[in-house]
Amino acid sequence: MKYFAVDFDVPFEFGDAVKIDQDPASWRDGRRPFITIDLLLVQLPIPDLTTTFGIYFATPALATKLRSFSGLRERQFTLSFDPQMEELGEFEGKELPELTCFEVVGTYPEHDFAHVKGVSGLLVSEQAWAAVQQFDLGDADVELYEPLS
């Protein structure tokens, strides 16, 4: 089965309440897991699939499709506008987008979504990619993943 490595736009910064597990024993594929996900939105519009530090956010239509694939777990999160961007009037008349947060829990090559230590992007199986690529992915960088032997 083919996999694609995908790097997505990052329109978020951490909010004050974000908590990341610093214990190396809990890291997965070199990534620190979030205990509490609190983010500030710094730009609009955002693509249908976006990320920050190994967690992914999907618009409602894409989230529905993603639930049929393996390797993702939904997470609770908080999202607000970046106060500095609000002061500059960037979000005047705008509403926060409706998003679903997914944490990658899959293992390559058993699941449709996975992370691999040393690979910055999300690994997506060709079946999942067929569904995902139908949506707005912004300026995502995509390449065929070829594991080192």
C-alpha positions as CSV (number, residue, x, y, z in Angstrom):
1,M,0.0,0.0,0.0
2,K,1.2,3.5,-0.8
3,Y,1.4,6.3,1.7
4,F,1.8,10.0,1.2
5,A,3.7,12.4,3.5
6,V,1.7,15.6,3.8
7,D,2.7,18.9,5.5
8,F,-0.2,21.3,6.1
9,D,-0.5,25.0,6.9
10,V,-0.3,26.0,10.5
11,P,-2.8,28.9,11.3
12,F,-2.5,28.5,15.1
13,E,-0.4,29.5,18.1
14,F,-0.6,28.1,21.6
15,G,-3.0,29.6,24.1
16,D,-2.2,30.2,27.7
17,A,-3.9,27.0,28.9
18,V,-2.1,24.5,26.6
19,K,-0.3,21.7,28.4
20,I,2.0,19.3,26.6
21,D,3.3,16.1,28.3
22,Q,7.1,16.6,28.7
23,D,7.8,13.0,29.9
24,P,9.8,11.2,27.1
25,A,8.2,7.9,28.1
26,S,4.8,9.2,26.8
27,W,6.1,10.5,23.5
28,R,4.8,8.8,20.4
29,D,7.0,8.7,17.2
30,G,9.1,11.6,18.6
31,R,6.1,13.8,19.3
32,R,5.0,15.1,22.7
33,P,1.3,14.5,23.3
34,F,-1.0,17.2,24.4
35,I,-2.7,17.0,27.8
36,T,-4.8,20.2,27.1
37,I,-5.2,21.7,23.7
38,D,-5.7,25.4,23.8
39,L,-5.1,27.3,20.6
40,L,-5.3,30.8,19.2
41,L,-6.3,31.3,15.5
42,V,-3.9,33.7,13.8
43,Q,-5.3,33.7,10.2
44,L,-8.5,33.2,8.2
45,P,-9.6,31.5,6.1
46,I,-8.2,28.2,7.0
47,P,-8.1,25.0,4.8
48,D,-10.4,22.0,5.4
49,L,-7.5,20.2,7.0
50,T,-4.8,21.9,9.0
51,T,-2.4,21.2,11.9
52,T,-0.2,22.3,14.7
53,F,2.4,20.2,16.3
54,G,1.0,16.8,15.4
55,I,-2.7,17.3,15.9
56,Y,-5.0,18.0,13.1
57,F,-8.2,20.0,12.6
58,A,-10.9,19.3,10.0
59,T,-14.0,21.1,8.9
60,P,-17.3,19.2,9.6
61,A,-17.6,17.6,6.1
62,L,-14.0,16.4,6.1
63,A,-14.2,15.2,9.8
64,T,-17.2,13.0,8.8
65,K,-15.0,11.3,6.1
66,L,-12.0,11.0,8.4
67,R,-14.0,9.0,11.0
68,S,-14.2,6.1,8.6
69,F,-10.4,5.7,8.5
70,S,-8.0,4.2,11.1
71,G,-5.3,5.9,13.1
72,L,-7.1,9.0,14.4
73,R,-8.7,9.8,17.7
74,E,-10.9,12.8,18.4
75,R,-9.8,15.2,21.1
76,Q,-11.4,18.1,23.0
77,F,-9.8,21.5,22.5
78,T,-10.4,25.2,22.9
79,L,-10.0,27.8,20.2
80,S,-10.1,31.5,20.2
81,F,-8.9,34.4,18.1
82,D,-5.4,35.7,18.7
83,P,-5.9,38.9,20.7
84,Q,-3.2,40.8,18.8
85,M,-4.8,40.0,15.5
86,E,-8.2,41.0,16.9
87,E,-6.7,44.4,17.9
88,L,-5.5,44.8,14.3
89,G,-9.0,44.2,13.1
90,E,-8.1,41.0,11.3
91,F,-11.2,39.1,12.5
92,E,-13.8,41.9,12.5
93,G,-17.1,40.5,11.5
94,K,-15.7,36.9,11.4
95,E,-16.6,33.9,13.4
96,L,-14.4,31.0,14.6
97,P,-14.6,28.1,12.2
98,E,-16.3,24.9,13.3
99,L,-13.5,22.3,13.6
100,T,-13.0,18.8,14.9
101,C,-9.6,18.0,16.5
102,F,-7.9,14.7,15.7
103,E,-4.8,13.2,17.4
104,V,-2.8,10.7,15.3
105,V,-2.6,7.4,17.1
106,G,-2.0,5.1,14.1
107,T,1.1,3.1,13.4
108,Y,2.6,2.9,9.9
109,P,1.8,0.8,7.9
110,E,-1.1,-0.7,9.8
111,H,-3.3,2.4,9.9
112,D,-4.6,5.0,7.4
113,F,-3.0,7.8,9.4
114,A,0.3,7.7,11.2
115,H,3.4,9.6,12.2
116,V,6.9,8.2,11.8
117,K,9.9,9.5,13.8
118,G,12.0,11.7,11.6
119,V,9.2,12.5,9.1
120,S,7.7,15.9,9.7
121,G,4.4,15.4,7.9
122,L,1.3,13.2,8.4
123,L,1.5,9.8,6.7
124,V,-1.8,9.1,4.8
125,S,-2.7,5.8,3.1
126,E,-3.7,6.0,-0.5
127,Q,-7.3,5.1,0.4
128,A,-7.5,7.9,2.9
129,W,-5.7,10.3,0.5
130,A,-8.3,9.6,-2.2
131,A,-10.9,11.1,0.2
132,V,-8.8,13.8,1.7
133,Q,-7.5,15.3,-1.6
134,Q,-11.1,16.2,-2.5
135,F,-11.0,19.0,0.1
136,D,-9.2,22.3,0.3
137,L,-5.8,21.6,1.7
138,G,-4.4,25.1,1.3
139,D,-0.7,25.1,0.5
140,A,-0.1,21.6,1.7
141,D,3.2,19.9,0.6
142,V,2.6,16.3,-0.6
143,E,5.0,13.6,-1.6
144,L,5.0,9.9,-1.9
145,Y,6.4,8.4,1.3
146,E,9.3,6.0,0.7
147,P,10.6,4.5,4.0
148,L,14.3,4.1,4.3
149,S,15.2,0.5,4.1
